[in-house]
Amino acid sequence: MHTYKVLALLIYRDEKKVATTNIIKAENKSEAKKKMIERYKSSPNLSEILINEETDVIKLL
């Protein structure tokens, strides 16, 4: 298990944009991204979740 800092841009249906970061424990970057999406996908009025796995998922020491 590794610790990752994940940055996500949440875009809502009313075009409001919110940037958020979370610390997530996962095996790899891909799993960390999936966990972040799972955390926010049930938010009301959420239109899109943008996470660039190469730049927005950072492995912490």
C-alpha positions in Angstrom: 0.0 0.0 0.0 1.2 3.5 -0.9 -0.1 6.9 -0.1 -1.1 9.3 -2.9 -2.2 12.9 -3.0 -5.0 13.1 -5.7 -6.1 16.4 -7.3 -9.5 16.5 -8.9 -11.5 19.1 -10.8 -15.2 18.7 -10.1 -17.6 20.2 -12.7 -21.2 20.7 -11.8 -24.2 21.0 -14.1 -24.5 24.7 -13.2 -20.9 25.1 -14.6 -19.5 25.7 -11.1 -16.0 24.2 -10.8 -14.3 23.0 -7.6 -10.8 21.8 -7.3 -10.2 19.4 -4.4 -7.3 17.2 -3.1 -7.4 14.1 -1.0 -4.9 11.8 0.5 -5.7 8.2 -0.5 -4.1 4.8 0.3 -3.9 2.6 -2.8 -1.6 0.0 -4.5 -0.9 2.2 -7.6 -1.9 5.5 -9.3 -4.7 4.0 -11.3 -6.4 2.6 -8.1 -5.9 5.9 -6.3 -7.7 7.7 -9.2 -10.6 5.1 -9.1 -11.0 5.6 -5.4 -11.2 9.4 -5.8 -13.8 9.0 -8.6 -15.9 6.6 -6.4 -15.7 9.1 -3.5 -17.3 11.9 -5.6 -19.4 10.3 -8.3 -22.6 10.2 -6.1 -22.5 14.0 -5.5 -25.7 15.7 -6.5 -25.6 17.8 -9.7 -22.0 16.6 -10.5 -21.5 16.6 -14.3 -17.8 15.5 -14.6 -14.7 14.6 -12.6 -11.4 15.4 -14.2 -8.2 13.7 -13.0 -5.0 13.4 -15.0 -3.3 10.3 -13.7 0.1 11.5 -14.9 0.1 14.9 -13.2 -2.7 14.9 -10.6 -1.8 11.7 -8.7 1.3 12.2 -6.7 3.0 9.4 -4.6 3.9 10.6 -1.2 6.9 9.2 0.7 
